Amino acid sequence: MSQNRPRVALFVTCLVDLYRPTVGFAAIRLLENAGCLVEVPPVQTCCGQPAYNTGDRATARDLARAVIDAFGGYDYVVAPSGSCAGMVSHHYPTLFEDDPQYRAKAAALAERTHELVSFLRDVRGVAAVAARYEDSVTYHDSCSGLRELGVKAQPRALLASVEGLSLTEMADPEICCGFGGTFCVKYPDISTRMVSDKCADIAATGAGTLLAGDLGCLLNMAGRLKREGVPVKVRHVAEVLAGMTGELPPIGEGSVS
């Protein structure tokens, strides 16, 4: 590896691929601007977290093996999601306690895997981005990114360099939005109450845009904000940091070409 030009594989994630591919393109732009050689392995699949969370360890192991094989040989693996990055970096090694070969591969991959914004800030040392966003924003700390990976100050530091942007914090930015992957399916009433409370916190800031680093959380909050008639735009933080909001409608508003 050249220290100045690391070879980085982008783990796109299922939700980005299916619902918001522009987040992937924004991630590529940010990584390339940070001096990385970026590749997107075409055979990548789900990280296996939904199966893992529901106790289906056999399926989770099968999916994890496919990811481990697809992402071998890269200097780093980066995902625009604390949830998926946390699954790979924290839980993959535990899936192969009875398989020495894949346990070693999983541990090596875990050490090289990072959430996007923390990678830019903590690994590549990016101090500022060349972007403009004329709006007030508030930021939601997604559970996996915050609690598993320590993603908290990094997005705020980079957002401070965005021209025209002002950040207003929620009263409780670290409180879960209620999505939780399979949690919202298992406990829909509790999940709905949690996201309604989160939306009230968002609205109380007076911010025009809600940002976060996990698309699952963003889809959940965008849907509830829309149902409750709260006029707040919702975007993935990568879109703002990459300056890719010009013709792109916010999440849940219009179509993405």
BELKA-V833508 format. One record per backbone hydrogen bond with DSSP energy under -1.0 kcal/mol. NH is the residue of the N-H (numbers start at 1). CO is the residue of the C=O. Records with the same first field share a line. If there is no record, write none. Layout:
BEGIN
NH=CO ; CO
END
This chain:
BEGIN
8=37
9=76
10=39
11=78
17=13
18=14
19=15
23=20
25=21
26=22
27=23
28=24
29=25
30=26
31=27
32=28
33=29
34=30
35=32
36=31
37=6
39=8
44=41
52=48
53=49
54=50
55=52
56=51
57=55
60=56
61=57
62=58
63=59
64=60
65=61
66=62
67=63
68=64
69=65
70=66
71=67
75=7
76=7
77=112
78=9
79=114
81=79
85=81
86=82
87=83
88=84
89=85
90=86
91=87
92=87
95=92
99=96
103=99
104=100
105=101
106=102
107=103
108=104
109=105
110=106
111=107
114=77
116=79
119=115
120=116
121=117
122=118
123=119
124=119
126=120
131=129
133=163
135=133
137=166
138=209
140=211
141=173
146=142
147=143
148=144
149=144
151=145
157=153
158=154
159=155
160=156
161=158
162=159
163=131
165=162
166=135
168=137
175=172
183=180
184=179
186=182
187=183
191=187
192=188
193=189
194=190
195=191
196=192
197=193
198=194
199=195
200=196
201=197
202=198
203=199
204=200
205=202
206=203
208=136
209=136
210=233
211=138
218=214
219=215
220=216
221=217
222=218
223=219
224=220
225=221
226=222
227=223
228=224
229=226
230=225
232=230
233=208
235=210
237=212
239=236
241=237
242=238
243=240
244=239
251=234
253=250
END
